[in-house]
């Protein structure tokens, strides 16, 4: 694992230097994954770790051929950066409050996801406007395996769960989700400083690595006055 981390940071540094030097101009496509893995002599997993680092630095964005993305006040939120970073970079003044960050046992979720272990890292966060009103309530569940075990005790670097997953080699390759609309229950309304029964978007997503293992399951309650879910189709790539 330490070798992988060293490799993907080295690759990211080389590509970042090339982008800043104008070798890969803003808006142009990087070479494809096959060409880059051949160039650097690494696996696709290591390369994708490097690309996610570049995404965190705002140097590239990736577009799935078929997929969806969430916007806040019309601006797309980049899942690779994590919403905290993405919102901050677009100048949105939201505060993020962590409600829960601990390892838990959830046999029902493990059965639903087809996992043999029922140990998860639970991270619950609410995002608020300056007046204290909540606009999102997110429940993240990450299998507590490998280098992620004990993460709550170590804490998040800069508050970024996305960065912790990248460092642990848990690279998201695909995802699927379900969106619905429902009223807030009393507990959710109290946390969000809203009225019980108020309609919110409910977005449940499961993210998987290239080997189809689960990297994260997230259930989000989103204020429909601020958030929208966009669905797209067609071809895409790294920019």
BAFI-947383 format. One record per atom (N, C-alpha, C): residue number from 1; x, y, z. Coordinates in steps of 0.02 Angstrom, whole numbers, plus 50000, padded with zeros to 5 digits. Example, Ala and Ser with C-alpha at 12.3 -4.5 7.8 and 13.67 -1.06 7.14 Angstrom:
2
  tormar     xx     yy     zz
       1  50660  49716  50390
       1  50615  49775  50390
       1  50660  49835  50390
       2  50642  49888  50354
       2  50684  49947  50357
       2  50645  50002  50394
This chain:
239
  tormar     xx     yy     zz
       1  50040  49939  50000
       1  50000  50000  50000
       1  50042  50064  50000
       2  50095  50070  50043
       2  50136  50130  50041
       2  50166  50143  49973
       3  50186  50088  49936
       3  50214  50097  49870
       3  50163  50126  49823
       4  50100  50103  49828
       4  50047  50129  49785
       4  50036  50204  49797
       5  50034  50223  49860
       5  50023  50294  49876
       5  50080  50335  49846
       6  50142  50311  49854
       6  50199  50348  49826
       6  50193  50354  49751
       7  50174  50300  49718
       7  50169  50300  49645
       7  50116  50349  49620
       8  50057  50346  49650
       8  50003  50389  49623
       8  50017  50462  49637
       9  50050  50478  49692
       9  50069  50548  49704
       9  50123  50571  49655
      10  50169  50526  49638
      10  50222  50543  49589
      10  50191  50557  49521
      11  50144  50514  49501
      11  50111  50523  49436
      11  50071  50587  49435
      12  50035  50600  49489
      12  49995  50661  49493
      12  50040  50723  49488
      13  50098  50720  49521
      13  50144  50776  49520
      13  50170  50789  49449
      14  50187  50735  49413
      14  50211  50742  49344
      14  50158  50773  49299
      15  50097  50746  49303
      15  50043  50771  49261
      15  50023  50842  49280
      16  50025  50857  49346
      16  50009  50925  49368
      16  50060  50975  49341
      17  50124  50956  49343
      17  50176  51000  49315
      17  50165  51012  49241
      18  50146  50959  49205
      18  50133  50965  49133
      18  50073  51009  49118
      19  50020  51002  49159
      19  49961  51043  49149
      19  49977  51117  49162
      20  50014  51130  49216
      20  50032  51199  49233
      20  50080  51229  49182
      21  50120  51186  49150
      21  50167  51210  49099
      21  50134  51218  49031
      22  50071  51198  49026
      22  50035  51206  48963
      22  50040  51148  48916
      23  50070  51092  48938
      23  50074  51033  48896
      23  50004  51006  48882
      24  49963  51006  48936
      24  49893  50988  48929
      24  49854  51052  48945
      25  49834  51088  48894
      25  49801  51153  48905
      25  49732  51144  48935
      26  49709  51196  48969
      26  49643  51195  49002
      26  49589  51178  48951
      27  49550  51127  48966
      27  49496  51108  48922
      27  49514  51053  48874
      28  49579  51037  48868
      28  49599  50982  48823
      28  49595  50916  48860
      29  49593  50862  48823
      29  49589  50796  48854
      29  49659  50769  48870
      30  49664  50738  48927
      30  49725  50700  48942
      30  49724  50637  48898
      31  49782  50606  48888
      31  49782  50541  48854
      31  49737  50493  48892
      32  49714  50441  48858
      32  49670  50392  48889
      32  49705  50352  48943
      33  49665  50315  48983
      33  49693  50276  49038
      33  49744  50225  49013
      34  49729  50192  48957
      34  49776  50141  48932
      34  49844  50173  48916
      35  49842  50230  48882
      35  49905  50264  48864
      35  49944  50286  48926
      36  49909  50310  48976
      36  49942  50334  49037
      36  49970  50276  49079
      37  49933  50221  49082
      37  49959  50163  49119
      37  50022  50135  49085
      38  50022  50136  49018
      38  50081  50113  48981
      38  50139  50161  48992
      39  50125  50225  48991
      39  50178  50275  49000
      39  50211  50269  49068
      40  50171  50261  49121
      40  50199  50261  49188
      40  50213  50191  49215
      41  50190  50140  49178
      41  50203  50071  49200
      41  50167  50053  49264
      42  50104  50075  49271
      42  50066  50062  49332
      42  49998  50031  49314
      43  49963  50009  49365
      43  49896  49981  49355
      43  49845  50037  49346
      44  49785  50018  49322
      44  49731  50068  49315
      44  49711  50096  49383
      45  49713  50054  49435
      45  49695  50077  49502
      45  49741  50133  49524
      46  49807  50123  49515
      46  49855  50174  49535
      46  49845  50238  49493
      47  49833  50229  49429
      47  49822  50288  49386
      47  49760  50326  49408
      48  49706  50290  49424
      48  49644  50324  49445
      48  49654  50361  49511
      49  49696  50334  49554
      49  49713  50371  49616
      49  49747  50437  49598
      50  49791  50434  49550
      50  49827  50496  49529
      50  49778  50546  49498
      51  49731  50522  49458
      51  49682  50567  49426
      51  49637  50598  49478
      52  49620  50560  49530
      52  49578  50589  49583
      52  49616  50642  49622
      53  49681  50633  49631
      53  49721  50685  49663
      53  49720  50749  49621
      54  49727  50742  49555
      54  49723  50800  49510
      54  49654  50832  49514
      55  49603  50791  49521
      55  49536  50819  49528
      55  49529  50859  49592
      56  49557  50832  49647
      56  49555  50869  49711
      56  49590  50936  49706
      57  49642  50939  49665
      57  49679  51001  49657
      57  49646  51048  49606
      58  49590  51025  49577
      58  49554  51067  49530
      58  49586  51072  49462
      59  49632  51026  49446
      59  49668  51029  49383
      59  49632  50992  49326
      60  49591  50943  49343
      60  49552  50908  49293
      60  49483  50895  49321
      61  49437  50880  49276
      61  49371  50854  49296
      61  49358  50794  49253
      62  49320  50745  49280
      62  49305  50685  49242
      62  49230  50681  49230
      63  49211  50654  49174
      63  49141  50649  49156
      63  49125  50577  49136
      64  49080  50546  49171
      64  49061  50478  49154
      64  49019  50478  49090
      65  49022  50423  49053
      65  48984  50419  48992
      65  48909  50425  49006
      66  48884  50389  49055
      66  48815  50394  49075
      66  48814  50402  49150
      67  48779  50451  49174
      67  48778  50460  49246
      67  48736  50518  49268
      68  48751  50544  49326
      68  48712  50598  49354
      68  48757  50641  49397
      69  48735  50702  49410
      69  48773  50745  49456
      69  48724  50791  49491
      70  48745  50815  49548
      70  48704  50858  49590
      70  48729  50930  49584
      71  48683  50977  49581
      71  48702  51048  49582
      71  48674  51082  49644
      72  48710  51132  49667
      72  48686  51175  49721
      72  48681  51246  49693
      73  48621  51273  49693
      73  48608  51339  49663
      73  48633  51341  49591
      74  48625  51285  49555
      74  48643  51282  49485
      74  48714  51264  49469
      75  48758  51260  49519
      75  48828  51244  49507
      75  48842  51171  49525
      76  48872  51132  49478
      76  48885  51060  49492
      76  48930  51051  49552
      77  48916  50999  49592
      77  48958  50980  49648
      77  48998  50919  49627
      78  49064  50925  49633
      78  49109  50872  49612
      78  49118  50821  49668
      79  49091  50760  49657
      79  49096  50709  49708
      79  49168  50689  49724
      80  49214  50697  49674
      80  49283  50678  49686
      80  49316  50725  49737
      81  49294  50787  49738
      81  49322  50834  49787
      81  49290  50826  49856
      82  49229  50798  49857
      82  49190  50800  49917
      82  49151  50865  49918
      83  49090  50864  49943
      83  49047  50923  49939
      83  49074  50982  49979
      84  49107  50969  50035
      84  49134  51024  50075
      84  49182  51066  50034
      85  49230  51032  50001
      85  49279  51067  49959
      85  49246  51098  49898
      86  49201  51061  49866
      86  49168  51086  49806
      86  49128  51149  49820
      87  49091  51149  49875
      87  49051  51207  49894
      87  49097  51267  49911
      88  49151  51253  49946
      88  49197  51307  49964
      88  49228  51338  49902
      89  49246  51297  49853
      89  49279  51322  49793
      89  49232  51363  49749
      90  49166  51353  49756
      90  49119  51393  49717
      90  49096  51454  49756
      91  49126  51464  49815
      91  49111  51524  49854
      91  49047  51521  49894
      92  49020  51462  49905
      92  48959  51454  49943
      92  48974  51455  50018
      93  48939  51497  50054
      93  48951  51504  50125
      93  48905  51456  50164
      94  48928  51395  50170
      94  48893  51345  50210
      94  48941  51320  50264
      95  48913  51304  50321
      95  48953  51273  50374
      95  48935  51199  50376
      96  48984  51157  50392
      96  48973  51085  50396
      96  48981  51063  50468
      97  48930  51031  50495
      97  48931  51008  50564
      97  48930  50931  50565
      98  48979  50901  50597
      98  48981  50829  50603
      98  48939  50806  50662
      99  48890  50765  50648
      99  48845  50740  50700
      99  48868  50674  50729
     100  48902  50635  50687
     100  48924  50569  50708
     100  48982  50547  50666
     101  49034  50519  50697
     101  49092  50492  50662
     101  49120  50436  50705
     102  49101  50374  50689
     102  49121  50317  50730
     102  49113  50252  50690
     103  49143  50198  50716
     103  49133  50133  50686
     103  49071  50102  50716
     104  49030  50071  50672
     104  48966  50042  50694
     104  48958  49973  50663
     105  48910  49936  50689
     105  48890  49873  50660
     105  48820  49880  50632
     106  48812  49862  50568
     106  48746  49868  50535
     106  48737  49806  50491
     107  48707  49754  50520
     107  48699  49692  50484
     107  48649  49698  50427
     108  48598  49740  50436
     108  48547  49750  50384
     108  48579  49781  50322
     109  48620  49833  50332
     109  48653  49865  50275
     109  48703  49818  50242
     110  48739  49779  50282
     110  48787  49731  50254
     110  48751  49681  50209
     111  48693  49657  50231
     111  48655  49609  50192
     111  48629  49642  50128
     112  48607  49704  50133
     112  48582  49740  50075
     112  48636  49750  50022
     113  48699  49762  50045
     113  48754  49775  50000
     113  48791  49711  49980
     114  48772  49655  50010
     114  48805  49591  49995
     114  48874  49585  50025
     115  48884  49615  50084
     115  48950  49613  50116
     115  48952  49560  50171
     116  49010  49530  50181
     116  49017  49479  50234
     116  49029  49512  50302
     117  49060  49571  50302
     117  49072  49606  50365
     117  49019  49659  50375
     118  48995  49666  50437
     118  48944  49716  50452
     118  48973  49778  50487
     119  49040  49784  50485
     119  49073  49842  50516
     119  49078  49899  50465
     120  49055  49958  50486
     120  49056  50016  50443
     120  49083  50077  50482
     121  49109  50124  50445
     121  49123  50190  50473
     121  49062  50233  50458
     122  49032  50260  50510
     122  48973  50302  50502
     122  48993  50376  50509
     123  48978  50415  50457
     123  48992  50487  50458
     123  48927  50523  50439
     124  48898  50558  50487
     124  48837  50596  50476
     124  48853  50670  50481
     125  48833  50708  50430
     125  48848  50780  50430
     125  48788  50820  50405
     126  48780  50880  50434
     126  48729  50926  50412
     126  48764  50989  50386
     127  48739  51016  50331
     127  48767  51078  50303
     127  48715  51133  50312
     128  48739  51190  50337
     128  48694  51244  50355
     128  48711  51310  50320
     129  48658  51350  50309
     129  48667  51418  50286
     129  48692  51461  50345
     130  48710  51523  50330
     130  48736  51567  50383
     130  48685  51578  50439
     131  48620  51572  50423
     131  48569  51582  50474
     131  48555  51520  50516
     132  48594  51466  50504
     132  48586  51405  50543
     132  48538  51355  50513
     133  48501  51374  50462
     133  48454  51328  50431
     133  48491  51275  50390
     134  48474  51212  50400
     134  48506  51158  50364
     134  48480  51150  50294
     135  48525  51137  50247
     135  48504  51125  50178
     135  48519  51053  50156
     136  48560  51017  50195
     136  48572  50946  50179
     136  48590  50908  50241
     137  48570  50845  50243
     137  48587  50799  50297
     137  48611  50735  50264
     138  48675  50717  50275
     138  48706  50662  50239
     138  48729  50607  50288
     139  48713  50546  50271
     139  48733  50488  50310
     139  48778  50444  50266
     140  48843  50445  50278
     140  48891  50405  50240
     140  48909  50342  50279
     141  48912  50286  50244
     141  48932  50223  50274
     141  48987  50192  50231
     142  49045  50180  50260
     142  49103  50155  50224
     142  49125  50089  50257
     143  49132  50035  50218
     143  49157  49973  50248
     143  49222  49984  50286
     144  49223  49963  50349
     144  49282  49976  50392
     144  49333  49920  50382
     145  49365  49921  50323
     145  49413  49869  50307
     145  49481  49901  50291
     146  49533  49860  50296
     146  49600  49883  50277
     146  49622  49945  50314
     147  49652  49992  50277
     147  49679  50053  50307
     147  49625  50100  50334
     148  49561  50086  50317
     148  49508  50129  50342
     148  49486  50111  50413
     149  49504  50052  50435
     149  49488  50033  50504
     149  49522  50081  50553
     150  49484  50107  50599
     150  49512  50154  50648
     150  49513  50226  50624
     151  49483  50240  50566
     151  49484  50308  50539
     151  49453  50360  50586
     152  49397  50346  50620
     152  49369  50397  50666
     152  49418  50419  50720
     153  49460  50372  50743
     153  49509  50391  50795
     153  49564  50434  50766
     154  49583  50422  50703
     154  49636  50461  50672
     154  49611  50528  50647
     155  49547  50530  50628
     155  49519  50592  50602
     155  49529  50601  50527
     156  49496  50651  50499
     156  49500  50665  50427
     156  49548  50721  50414
     157  49590  50712  50364
     157  49637  50764  50344
     157  49598  50820  50310
     158  49595  50878  50342
     158  49559  50934  50314
     158  49484  50924  50310
     159  49459  50875  50348
     159  49387  50861  50347
     159  49363  50826  50285
     160  49409  50799  50245
     160  49391  50770  50180
     160  49388  50694  50184
     161  49327  50667  50178
     161  49319  50595  50174
     161  49345  50569  50107
     162  49335  50607  50054
     162  49360  50587  49988
     162  49435  50576  49989
     163  49472  50620  50022
     163  49545  50613  50026
     163  49564  50551  50065
     164  49527  50536  50118
     164  49542  50476  50158
     164  49531  50413  50116
     165  49479  50411  50075
     165  49465  50353  50033
     165  49520  50345  49981
     166  49542  50400  49951
     166  49596  50397  49901
     166  49660  50370  49932
     167  49678  50396  49991
     167  49739  50375  50025
     167  49737  50301  50041
     168  49677  50276  50057
     168  49669  50205  50074
     168  49663  50161  50012
     169  49667  50192  49953
     169  49662  50153  49891
     169  49592  50134  49872
     170  49541  50164  49903
     170  49472  50149  49888
     170  49447  50198  49835
     171  49458  50182  49772
     171  49444  50226  49716
     171  49377  50208  49685
     172  49331  50255  49684
     172  49266  50243  49655
     172  49270  50239  49579
     173  49241  50186  49551
     173  49241  50176  49479
     173  49171  50184  49450
     174  49120  50169  49490
     174  49051  50173  49466
     174  49004  50185  49526
     175  48943  50203  49510
     175  48894  50215  49563
     175  48824  50208  49536
     176  48778  50197  49580
     176  48708  50194  49562
     176  48668  50227  49619
     177  48611  50255  49602
     177  48573  50290  49653
     177  48499  50288  49641
     178  48463  50308  49692
     178  48390  50312  49690
     178  48369  50378  49721
     179  48327  50416  49687
     179  48305  50480  49714
     179  48229  50479  49722
     180  48206  50508  49776
     180  48134  50513  49790
     180  48122  50578  49829
     181  48060  50592  49842
     181  48042  50650  49882
     181  47999  50627  49941
     182  48017  50651  50000
     182  47976  50633  50059
     182  47980  50687  50111
     183  47934  50685  50158
     183  47933  50734  50211
     183  47982  50718  50267
     184  48010  50769  50298
     184  48056  50759  50354
     184  48020  50732  50415
     185  48051  50685  50449
     185  48022  50663  50513
     185  48044  50713  50567
     186  48019  50703  50628
     186  48031  50752  50681
     186  48104  50761  50697
     187  48142  50704  50699
     187  48213  50708  50716
     187  48253  50744  50662
     188  48238  50728  50599
     188  48273  50761  50543
     188  48258  50835  50541
     189  48194  50852  50553
     189  48174  50923  50552
     189  48210  50961  50608
     190  48218  50929  50666
     190  48252  50963  50722
     190  48325  50977  50705
     191  48359  50929  50674
     191  48429  50938  50656
     191  48437  50992  50603
     192  48391  50993  50555
     192  48395  51040  50499
     192  48365  51108  50515
     193  48333  51114  50573
     193  48297  51176  50591
     193  48243  51191  50540
     194  48205  51140  50525
     194  48150  51143  50477
     194  48086  51120  50510
     195  48033  51119  50471
     195  47968  51097  50497
     195  47957  51023  50481
     196  47932  50983  50528
     196  47916  50913  50513
     196  47868  50909  50454
     197  47881  50861  50410
     197  47838  50853  50352
     197  47861  50893  50291
     198  47909  50938  50300
     198  47934  50978  50244
     198  47966  50932  50192
     199  47950  50942  50129
     199  47975  50898  50075
     199  48049  50910  50061
     200  48087  50856  50060
     200  48158  50857  50042
     200  48171  50801  49991
     201  48222  50812  49948
     201  48245  50758  49905
     201  48282  50706  49948
     202  48270  50643  49934
     202  48307  50589  49968
     202  48346  50552  49914
     203  48412  50557  49918
     203  48457  50527  49868
     203  48499  50473  49902
     204  48491  50411  49881
     204  48530  50356  49907
     204  48576  50331  49852
     205  48641  50328  49867
     205  48691  50309  49817
     205  48738  50256  49844
     206  48757  50210  49801
     206  48807  50160  49818
     206  48864  50167  49768
     207  48925  50176  49793
     207  48984  50184  49751
     207  49027  50121  49756
     208  49055  50101  49698
     208  49095  50040  49695
     208  49162  50052  49661
     209  49212  50013  49681
     209  49278  50014  49650
     209  49276  49974  49585
     210  49331  49973  49549
     210  49334  49938  49485
     210  49321  49863  49493
     211  49337  49835  49552
     211  49325  49764  49563
     211  49255  49750  49590
     212  49212  49802  49589
     212  49142  49799  49610
     212  49133  49798  49686
     213  49187  49803  49724
     213  49180  49808  49797
     213  49151  49876  49816
     214  49115  49879  49870
     214  49082  49940  49892
     214  49133  49987  49924
     215  49136  50049  49900
     215  49179  50099  49931
     215  49140  50143  49980
     216  49076  50156  49964
     216  49037  50200  50008
     216  48963  50194  49990
     217  48921  50200  50042
     217  48849  50207  50033
     217  48828  50271  50067
     218  48791  50313  50031
     218  48772  50379  50057
     218  48697  50390  50049
     219  48665  50412  50101
     219  48596  50434  50098
     219  48594  50507  50115
     220  48568  50549  50070
     220  48568  50621  50079
     220  48497  50648  50077
     221  48481  50693  50122
     221  48419  50731  50119
     221  48438  50801  50097
     222  48409  50825  50042
     222  48430  50886  50009
     222  48371  50934  50001
     223  48383  50997  50017
     223  48332  51049  50008
     223  48319  51058  49933
     224  48258  51043  49908
     224  48246  51048  49836
     224  48247  51120  49810
     225  48245  51169  49855
     225  48251  51239  49833
     225  48322  51257  49815
     226  48372  51216  49837
     226  48442  51231  49824
     226  48477  51177  49783
     227  48456  51115  49791
     227  48488  51059  49757
     227  48445  51033  49699
     228  48479  51011  49646
     228  48446  50977  49590
     228  48489  50917  49570
     229  48456  50865  49545
     229  48491  50807  49519
     229  48485  50808  49444
     230  48542  50808  49409
     230  48543  50809  49336
     230  48565  50740  49311
     231  48534  50717  49258
     231  48550  50652  49228
     231  48576  50666  49158
     232  48631  50632  49139
     232  48659  50643  49074
     232  48675  50576  49041
     233  48683  50578  48975
     233  48703  50519  48938
     233  48749  50540  48881
     234  48786  50493  48855
     234  48833  50509  48801
     234  48903  50492  48822
     235  48951  50511  48780
     235  49020  50494  48794
     235  49054  50550  48830
     236  49105  50534  48868
     236  49143  50585  48904
     236  49212  50561  48919
     237  49251  50601  48956
     237  49319  50581  48974
     237  49349  50631  49021
     238  49414  50626  49031
     238  49448  50673  49076
     238  49462  50738  49040
     239  49453  50793  49075
     239  49467  50859  49046
     239  49520  50894  49087
